[in-house]
Amino acid sequence: MILIKQFYEKFFKTFLFGINNLKAIILAAGEGTRLRPLTNDKPKCLIELFGKPLIHRTVDLFQKSGISDITVVTGYKSDMIQIPNVSYRHNKDFDSTNMIETLFCAKDKLEDSVIISYADIIFQKNVLDILLNSKEDISVIVDSDWEKYWKLRFTNPLDDAETLVLDEEGYIQKIGQKTQSLLEIQGQYIGLMKFQNDGLNDLVSFYEMTKNQSKQGRNPLNSKLPFKKSYMTDLLQGLINSGSKIKAIPIHNGWLEVDSFHDYKIYTKMYDENSLTPFFKI
């Protein structure tokens, strides 16, 4: 009888709340040198924007969406990140590694269904909802209206934009490379994704395989960089090349990246002038 009761409890929990055992990992190890002087005395995830630290906004949104298992991977000035009801992992090599190694500091959390978010972005609830509703093994949020947002931040958007090419079914074929052609940009990766089912297994096994291969002196993800400095988009492209299917989940703005002091000044000015709404609704 106890086993039957547990089965029905699990069934109804999954039926009512969607994917069971949903987790979130926030990658918050970075120093944020391009945000100085704001990051002289704090990690970039604690920069206040519109009256609230970036990471607090993300944690609050996750919790309001029913995600209680939240892990923050810290690095720079980690002692300052103190948020109730979250767990922590620490990347002690934050100053010599990149997002992939930060993520795998929380390897023990890569099970069931996992939302992964960069800590220097904020996003609206509808952006998170569309990701939560995806049934794909690997889902990546991409901004289809990227160009008007990039023009807000850069004199020439192509100086910063990267490739994102989709097939006819909306699966990513190319991601994360420099390009001078708009034809190779069907959206922009924002740093928010979900892995579940076989997608999680593929992620972990592919990471371990390529890390082992890199010990032979060549980085299979990006020949221009040491393995530990590889970008998350390098890992995603490697997964695609190995046969994994990664679904692009399109949005139309509704998020902001706080990557530089210039970004911060733009958003603050637009907020004061009540002109931010076309890009982000608070």
N, C-alpha and C positions, 0 to 999 in steps of 0.2 A: 504493500500500500504506500509506503514511504517513497519508493522509487517512482510509482505512478504519479504521486502528488508532485514530486520534483520535476517530472517530465512535463506535466501540464503547466506548472508554474513557469518553466522555461519557455514553453510554447507560447503562452499568453503574453509573457514579457516581450518576446520577439515579435509577436503579432501586433502588439499595441505600440511598441517603441521602436520598431524597425530592427536594425542589426543589433544583436546581443553582444555584450562585452565590448562596446565601442570605446576606444581610447583616443587620446590626443597627445601629441608630442610637439612641444614648441622649442625651436632651435634658437637659443639665446646666448650663445657663447661669444659672439663677435664683439670686438672693441669699438667699432664705429669710428674709425679715424677721419672719415669724410664728414662726420658730424661735429667735429671739434669747432668751437670750444664746448659744445653741449655735453660731450662725452669725456671731458677732462676729469670729472669727478664721479661719473656714473656710467654704467653700461647703456648702450643705445636703447635697449628695450624699456628702460625706465625714463626715457625722455617724455615729458608731458606734451601732449598735443590735444588741443580743445579741452584742456582742464583735466586730462587723465593720462597716466603713463600708458604707453603703447601696449605692453604685455598685460596690464590689468584689464584693458578693454577686450583683448582676445580671450583671456581666461574667463571673464564675466560672460562673454558671448557663448563660449563652450558650455559653461555651467547652465546657463539659461536654456540651452538647447538639449539638456539632458545628459551631457558628457561629464561624468564625475571623476573618471580616471585620467587625470591630466599630469603629464610629466614635463618639467622644464629642464632643458640641458643648458647649464650655465658655463661660464668661462671667465671672461674679464669682469673683475670686481664682483665676483659671485656672491660675496657675503651681503651685498646690498639688495639682492633679489629675495624678498621674503613675502611670499604670498600664501595665505591660509588655504588649506585643503588641496594642495598640490604636492606631488613628489618631485624629487630633484635627482639629477645625475650631473656629473661635472666632467667637462673636457679640460683636463689639466694642461693639454697641449694646444689650447685655443689659439695661441699666438703663432703657431706654425702649421695649423691644419685648416681645413675648410668644412663646409656643411656636411659632407658625407661622413667624415670621422666624428663630427659632433652628433649626428643622428645615431651612429652605431655605439655611442656611449650609452644609449638607451636600448641596446639590442634586446634586453630582457622584456621590453615592452612591445616588441614587434610580433604580436600574435593577435588572433581574432580579427578585428577590423580597426585600422589606425588612421587617424587624420594627422598629417604632418604639416606644420606651419612654420614659416620664418617668423622671427620675433620683430622684424622691422617693418611689418605690414599690418594694416588694419583693414577690416572688410565688414560689409553689411551682413545682416542676418540672412537675407535672401541668397547671398553668395554661398554662405555655409549650407543653407538648406538644399540648394541644388546639388552640392557635393554629397551631402548625406543621403540624398535620394538616389544617387547613382548605384547601380547594381554591378558595375564593371569591377574586375579584379584590380585594375589600376586606373585611377581617375585623376586627371590633372586639370585644375582650373586655368583657363586661358581667357584673356581679355580681347574680344573681337574688335572693340572700339579703342584699341591701344593708341592709334595714331594721334587722335586729338589730345589724349592725355600726355603722350610723349612730347608733343609740340608745346605743351604747357611748361615742360621741365627742361627741354633741350633746344638749342638753336637749330640743330640739325638732328632730328629723331634717329636717323640711321647711324649716328655716331655711337648710340647706346643700344638700339634695338638688335635683337637676335633672331635667327631663323625660327620659324615654326610652320612646318608644312604638313598638311593633313591629307589623308586619302579620302576617297569618296564616301566612306562610312564614318568619317570623323575621328579616325585613329591617327595618332601622331607618327609621322615618318621621319621628320628632321626637326631637331630642337637644339637651341643654344649656341649656334655658330654665328660669327660675324658675317654680315652681308651688306651689299650696297644695292640690293634689288628689293623693292616692295613686293615683288612677285613671290618671294620666299618668306613673306611674313603674313600669315593668315590669322595672327593673334600674338599675344605675348604671355609667356609663362609668368605667374605672379608669385610663386613660392607657397602654394597651397595645394595639397594633394591627398589622396586616400588610397591605401593598399589594403586588400583583404583576400581571403581564400588563396588561390594559387599565386596571386600577385605578391603576397607577403613571402611565400616560399621562394618565389623567383628572386625577389629583392635580396633576401638574406643569402641564398646560395650563390647568386651572381656576385655580390659584394665579396664574399669569402674567396670565391674562385679568382676574381681579378686581383684581389689583394695579394694572394699567394703568387700569382703570375708576376706581379710587380717586383717581387723579391729577386727576380732574375735580372733586374736592372732596367726594365722597360715598363712604363705605365700603359696598360692596355686601354685605359679610358681616355687618356689625353697625353699623347707623346711629348707635348710641350711642357708638361708639369710633372712634379713628383706625385705619386699616388695620393699622398695625404693632402695635397693641395687641389685635387680634382674638384670640379664643380658638380653640383647636384644634376645639372643638365647633362654633364658627361655621363653620369650614371644612368640617367633616363635613356639617353641615346644608345648607350651600351646594351641596356635591356631590350630596346627595340631591335637592335642589330642581332641580338641573340634569339629573337623570335617572340618576345613578349608583346602583347597588344596593350597599348596605353591609350585610353580614351580621353580626348580633349573635351572638357566640359566648358562650353562657351558662356561668358558673361558679357555685359555691356557696362563697363565701369563699375562703380560700387566698391572700390578699394583704393587704398593709397599705399605707396611705398615711401618710407622715410629713409632715404639712402644718403642724403647729403644735407649740409646746412642750407644750401640753396633750396632744396625741397621744403625744408622746415619753414623757411621764410615765405615761400610761395603759399603754402597751405594756411599759415597763420594770417597772412594778409587777406587771402580770399575768405577765410572764416570771418574776419572782422568786417569785411565788405559784403557779407552774405551772398557771395558768388560761388561758393563751393558746391552747391547742390547738384549741378550737372555731373559732377565727378564722384561725390560722396555725400550721403545723407546721414547726418548724425542722429 
